[in-house]
Amino acid sequence: DPLIDRTLGEKFLIVVVFVFGIVVFWVEAWTIKMLRDRLETDPFRIYSTTLIIIGALVFIVGAYDATKNAPVLGLFGTIAGYILGRTSTPRPQSTQPPAATPNL
């Protein structure tokens, strides 16, 4: 079992990173609750980004080696890119016609 093979220091570090993530998530939730009316972005994007970062940190600290880290971190990056790349409101359409290009 890989978790049994870990030293006490490694196990402690995993727990510290996980507890740090819980504290950050709680402070973030409290801040979003206080700024609910003035918040310009979707709270889901904020929560999910933090959750992905903390999950990646816990995985990096507790992972076996770099060959097992790479695919999971790639998946985390893909999910983060999807969440941050999508928009909930359509982009405003330009009212100006496109500029004509000169014929050379």
N, CA, C and O of each residue as an XYZ file, in Angstrom:
416
protein
N       0.851     -1.186      0.000
C       0.000      0.000      0.000
C       0.892      1.243      0.000
O       1.737      1.380      0.885
N       0.731      2.146     -0.962
C       1.617      3.310     -1.064
C       1.526      4.254      0.137
O       2.524      4.871      0.507
N       0.342      4.378      0.751
C       0.222      5.288      1.876
C       0.951      4.754      3.099
O       1.459      5.535      3.903
N       1.009      3.437      3.253
C       1.727      2.848      4.380
C       3.225      3.041      4.212
O       3.942      3.197      5.201
N       3.713      3.033      2.966
C       5.135      3.187      2.701
C       5.630      4.606      2.942
O       6.841      4.826      2.963
N       4.762      5.554      3.120
C       5.149      6.943      3.346
C       5.704      7.132      4.754
O       5.307      6.443      5.694
N       6.631      8.081      4.878
C       7.142      8.418      6.207
C       6.141      9.298      6.923
O       5.207      9.813      6.307
N       6.327      9.469      8.197
C       5.419     10.291      8.985
C       5.438     11.737      8.502
O       4.399     12.396      8.498
N       6.603     12.242      8.095
C       6.711     13.605      7.583
C       5.929     13.813      6.300
O       5.299     14.854      6.112
N       5.968     12.817      5.410
C       5.220     12.920      4.157
C       3.720     12.900      4.416
O       2.973     13.669      3.810
N       3.278     12.029      5.310
C       1.858     11.975      5.652
C       1.400     13.288      6.292
O       0.309     13.781      6.007
N       2.246     13.842      7.158
C       1.928     15.116      7.808
C       1.811     16.220      6.776
O       0.911     17.055      6.866
N       2.701     16.240      5.798
C       2.664     17.264      4.756
C       1.385     17.162      3.923
O       0.808     18.183      3.550
N       0.945     15.955      3.632
C      -0.307     15.763      2.891
C      -1.476     16.333      3.686
O      -2.336     17.017      3.132
N      -1.503     16.049      4.988
C      -2.587     16.544      5.842
C      -2.531     18.065      5.944
O      -3.572     18.722      5.922
N      -1.331     18.632      6.056
C      -1.191     20.094      6.158
C      -1.712     20.766      4.890
O      -2.437     21.757      4.976
N      -1.361     20.253      3.731
C      -1.828     20.843      2.471
C      -3.346     20.716      2.360
O      -4.012     21.645      1.903
N      -3.896     19.576      2.772
C      -5.343     19.379      2.710
C      -6.067     20.336      3.658
O      -7.077     20.929      3.280
N      -5.567     20.492      4.871
C      -6.183     21.413      5.838
C      -6.060     22.848      5.344
O      -6.998     23.633      5.478
N      -4.907     23.195      4.772
C      -4.732     24.527      4.193
C      -5.775     24.775      3.109
O      -6.341     25.865      3.027
N      -6.030     23.772      2.281
C      -7.043     23.901      1.232
C      -8.433     24.115      1.799
O      -9.206     24.905      1.257
N      -8.758     23.430      2.870
C     -10.069     23.609      3.502
C     -10.196     25.023      4.059
O     -11.244     25.654      3.920
N      -9.135     25.521      4.688
C      -9.163     26.885      5.234
C      -9.308     27.914      4.114
O     -10.096     28.852      4.231
N      -8.556     27.743      3.037
C      -8.650     28.666      1.900
C     -10.058     28.633      1.310
O     -10.619     29.678      0.980
N     -10.623     27.444      1.179
C     -11.970     27.311      0.624
C     -12.999     27.983      1.530
O     -13.929     28.622      1.038
N     -12.847     27.850      2.827
C     -13.774     28.478      3.769
C     -13.663     30.004      3.715
O     -14.681     30.696      3.689
N     -12.435     30.533      3.698
C     -12.241     31.985      3.612
C     -12.799     32.510      2.295
O     -13.402     33.582      2.253
N     -12.600     31.766      1.241
C     -13.129     32.157     -0.058
C     -14.664     32.187     -0.046
O     -15.273     33.117     -0.574
N     -15.276     31.180      0.551
C     -16.739     31.139      0.632
C     -17.269     32.305      1.452
O     -18.278     32.909      1.091
N     -16.606     32.620      2.538
C     -17.024     33.748      3.380
C     -16.885     35.063      2.617
O     -17.770     35.916      2.681
N     -15.779     35.228      1.899
C     -15.553     36.457      1.129
C     -16.587     36.599      0.016
O     -17.111     37.690     -0.206
N     -16.878     35.522     -0.674
C     -17.881     35.579     -1.738
C     -19.249     35.903     -1.158
O     -20.024     36.640     -1.767
N     -19.548     35.360      0.008
C     -20.833     35.655      0.642
C     -20.932     37.139      0.991
O     -21.995     37.741      0.838
N     -19.845     37.727      1.453
C     -19.850     39.147      1.815
C     -19.918     40.055      0.586
O     -20.508     41.134      0.639
N     -19.319     39.619     -0.509
C     -19.257     40.452     -1.715
C     -20.248     39.998     -2.786
O     -20.068     40.306     -3.964
N     -21.266     39.285     -2.397
C     -22.209     38.691     -3.338
C     -22.796     39.705     -4.310
O     -22.911     39.418     -5.502
N     -23.169     40.885     -3.823
C     -23.810     41.883     -4.682
C     -22.834     42.552     -5.639
O     -23.230     42.993     -6.718
N     -21.576     42.632     -5.261
C     -20.582     43.332     -6.088
C     -19.711     42.392     -6.903
O     -18.794     42.848     -7.586
N     -19.971     41.112     -6.850
C     -19.158     40.132     -7.547
C     -19.518     40.113     -9.026
O     -20.689     39.975     -9.379
N     -18.519     40.250     -9.890
C     -18.772     40.322    -11.327
C     -18.647     38.974    -12.023
O     -19.061     38.839    -13.175
N     -18.093     37.988    -11.360
C     -17.905     36.688    -11.990
C     -18.755     35.635    -11.293
O     -19.271     35.857    -10.197
N     -18.889     34.511    -11.934
C     -19.671     33.406    -11.397
C     -18.915     32.773    -10.223
O     -17.752     32.402    -10.384
N     -19.536     32.640     -9.059
C     -18.842     32.017     -7.917
C     -18.391     30.586     -8.207
O     -17.408     30.120     -7.630
N     -19.103     29.881     -9.098
C     -18.688     28.528     -9.462
C     -17.288     28.509    -10.049
O     -16.510     27.597     -9.770
N     -16.961     29.502    -10.857
C     -15.627     29.573    -11.455
C     -14.556     29.769    -10.385
O     -13.473     29.191    -10.470
N     -14.861     30.578     -9.388
C     -13.902     30.824     -8.323
C     -13.713     29.572     -7.477
O     -12.585     29.163     -7.201
N     -14.823     28.968     -7.069
C     -14.749     27.756     -6.256
C     -14.026     26.621     -6.991
O     -13.160     25.955     -6.425
N     -14.390     26.415     -8.238
C     -13.813     25.292     -8.970
C     -12.323     25.491     -9.234
O     -11.553     24.532     -9.181
N     -11.915     26.715     -9.515
C     -10.487     26.974     -9.724
C      -9.705     26.685     -8.454
O      -8.650     26.054     -8.504
N     -10.212     27.140     -7.325
C      -9.537     26.876     -6.054
C      -9.516     25.383     -5.760
O      -8.503     24.854     -5.302
N     -10.607     24.716     -6.015
C     -10.679     23.284     -5.759
C      -9.687     22.517     -6.629
O      -9.064     21.565     -6.160
N      -9.533     22.914     -7.874
C      -8.575     22.254     -8.761
C      -7.149     22.509     -8.298
O      -6.327     21.593     -8.308
N      -6.841     23.731     -7.894
C      -5.492     24.042     -7.432
C      -5.156     23.265     -6.163
O      -4.077     22.682     -6.058
N      -6.066     23.257     -5.211
C      -5.815     22.532     -3.964
C      -5.728     21.029     -4.238
O      -4.873     20.347     -3.673
N      -6.602     20.513     -5.096
C      -6.537     19.100     -5.455
C      -5.219     18.741     -6.112
O      -4.644     17.692     -5.824
N      -4.739     19.604     -6.992
C      -3.448     19.355     -7.635
C      -2.313     19.383     -6.612
O      -1.397     18.563     -6.682
N      -2.366     20.316     -5.665
C      -1.326     20.369     -4.637
C      -1.327     19.116     -3.768
O      -0.268     18.559     -3.478
N      -2.504     18.676     -3.357
C      -2.592     17.454     -2.554
C      -2.083     16.266     -3.357
O      -1.382     15.406     -2.823
N      -2.428     16.217     -4.620
C      -1.976     15.107     -5.450
C      -0.470     15.139     -5.659
O       0.176     14.092     -5.628
N       0.101     16.319     -5.871
C       1.546     16.436     -6.075
C       2.295     16.000     -4.821
O       3.286     15.275     -4.904
N       1.818     16.444     -3.663
C       2.490     16.091     -2.407
C       2.348     14.596     -2.136
O       3.287     13.963     -1.654
N       1.192     14.033     -2.438
C       0.958     12.643     -2.107
C       1.189     11.662     -3.233
O       0.958     10.466     -3.055
N       1.636     12.127     -4.385
C       1.776     11.245     -5.542
C       3.028     10.380     -5.428
O       3.926     10.623     -4.622
N       3.035      9.382     -6.261
C       4.127      8.426     -6.237
C       5.363      8.959     -6.939
O       6.424      9.077     -6.327
N       5.236      9.280     -8.212
C       6.360      9.804     -8.978
C       5.838     10.626    -10.155
O       4.630     10.734    -10.365
N       6.758     11.195    -10.909
C       6.386     12.118    -11.986
C       5.604     11.428    -13.100
O       4.779     12.071    -13.749
N       5.836     10.149    -13.338
C       5.116      9.468    -14.419
C       3.641      9.290    -14.096
O       2.817      9.196    -15.006
N       3.297      9.244    -12.816
C       1.894      9.126    -12.438
C       1.256     10.493    -12.206
O       0.032     10.617    -12.208
N       2.080     11.515    -12.008
C       1.573     12.879    -11.827
C       1.104     13.505    -13.133
O       0.072     14.176    -13.163
N       1.845     13.293    -14.201
C       1.622     14.019    -15.448
C       0.211     13.859    -16.011
O      -0.399     14.875    -16.347
N      -0.342     12.666    -16.136
C      -1.688     12.574    -16.713
C      -2.762     13.252    -15.865
O      -3.678     13.876    -16.402
N      -2.652     13.132    -14.567
C      -3.667     13.731    -13.696
C      -3.556     15.248    -13.718
O      -4.574     15.939    -13.744
N      -2.337     15.777    -13.708
C      -2.176     17.228    -13.782
C      -2.643     17.756    -15.129
O      -3.169     18.867    -15.206
N      -2.460     16.986    -16.184
C      -3.003     17.374    -17.480
C      -4.525     17.434    -17.462
O      -5.126     18.328    -18.058
N      -5.143     16.480    -16.776
C      -6.597     16.486    -16.641
C      -7.062     17.686    -15.826
O      -8.045     18.335    -16.183
N      -6.363     17.984    -14.734
C      -6.692     19.177    -13.942
C      -6.598     20.434    -14.800
O      -7.463     21.307    -14.715
N      -5.557     20.534    -15.623
C      -5.403     21.698    -16.497
C      -6.501     21.804    -17.526
O      -6.967     22.900    -17.838
N      -6.915     20.673    -18.052
C      -8.003     20.664    -19.031
C      -9.304     21.135    -18.408
O     -10.031     21.933    -19.001
N      -9.596     20.643    -17.215
C     -10.829     21.043    -16.528
C     -10.783     22.531    -16.200
O     -11.769     23.242    -16.397
N      -9.640     23.007    -15.698
C      -9.513     24.427    -15.375
C      -9.665     25.286    -16.621
O     -10.319     26.328    -16.575
N      -9.074     24.869    -17.730
C      -9.208     25.621    -18.977
C     -10.640     25.674    -19.462
O     -11.087     26.705    -19.966
N     -11.365     24.577    -19.317
C     -12.765     24.559    -19.722
C     -13.595     25.493    -18.856
O     -14.418     26.255    -19.362
N     -13.375     25.430    -17.549
C     -14.171     26.251    -16.633
C     -13.855     27.733    -16.810
O     -14.765     28.561    -16.831
N     -12.595     28.066    -16.935
C     -12.223     29.480    -17.076
C     -12.480     30.002    -18.479
O     -12.629     31.209    -18.669
N     -12.536     29.117    -19.464
C     -12.730     29.550    -20.841
C     -14.173     29.777    -21.217
O     -14.465     30.565    -22.117
N     -15.069     29.106    -20.550
C     -16.479     29.285    -20.909
C     -16.997     30.595    -20.334
O     -16.547     31.046    -19.281
N     -17.943     31.195    -21.035
C     -18.540     32.440    -20.562
C     -20.029     32.228    -20.380
O     -20.659     31.474    -21.122
N     -20.583     32.899    -19.389
C     -22.009     32.746    -19.138
C     -22.834     33.800    -19.875
O     -24.044     33.634    -20.025
N     -22.211     34.865    -20.329
C     -22.917     35.900    -21.081
C     -22.298     35.991    -22.472
O     -21.080     35.880    -22.616
N     -23.121     36.189    -23.490
C     -22.558     36.292    -24.838
C     -21.749     37.575    -25.000
O     -22.027     38.598    -24.374
N     -20.763     37.486    -25.842
C     -19.948     38.665    -26.122
C     -20.745     39.661    -26.931
O     -21.524     39.267    -27.799
N     -20.568     40.957    -26.663
C     -21.318     41.957    -27.441
C     -20.851     41.964    -28.895
O     -19.660     41.847    -29.187
N     -21.811     42.103    -29.787
C     -21.506     42.134    -31.210
C     -21.061     43.541    -31.599
O     -21.603     44.534    -31.113
N     -20.111     43.607    -32.445
C     -19.602     44.894    -32.924
C     -20.622     45.489    -33.888
O     -21.155     44.789    -34.749
N     -20.891     46.788    -33.737
C     -21.854     47.459    -34.625
C     -21.173     48.042    -35.852
O     -21.844     48.445    -36.803
N     -19.851     48.089    -35.840
C     -19.113     48.642    -36.973
C     -18.867     47.548    -38.001
O     -18.573     46.409    -37.638
N     -18.987     47.889    -39.292
C     -18.682     46.890    -40.313
C     -17.169     46.619    -40.306
O     -16.393     47.472    -39.876
N     -16.758     45.464    -40.770
C     -15.324     45.175    -40.806
C     -14.602     46.131    -41.750
O     -15.145     46.547    -42.773
N     -13.399     46.459    -41.392
C     -12.613     47.386    -42.215
C     -12.245     46.715    -43.536
O     -11.900     45.534    -43.581
N     -12.327     47.490    -44.594
C     -11.986     46.980    -45.915
C     -10.485     46.880    -46.040
O      -9.751     47.764    -45.599
N     -10.037     45.801    -46.642
C      -8.605     45.657    -46.859
C      -8.266     46.165    -48.255
O      -8.992     45.904    -49.214
N      -7.185     46.874    -48.357
C      -6.829     47.417    -49.697
C      -6.365     46.288    -50.621
O      -5.672     45.362    -50.202
N      -6.760     46.391    -51.866
C      -6.308     45.415    -52.881
C      -4.955     45.840    -53.380
O      -4.768     46.971    -53.827
N      -4.023     44.936    -53.304
C      -2.677     45.271    -53.782
C      -2.358     44.584    -55.066
O      -1.265     44.758    -55.604
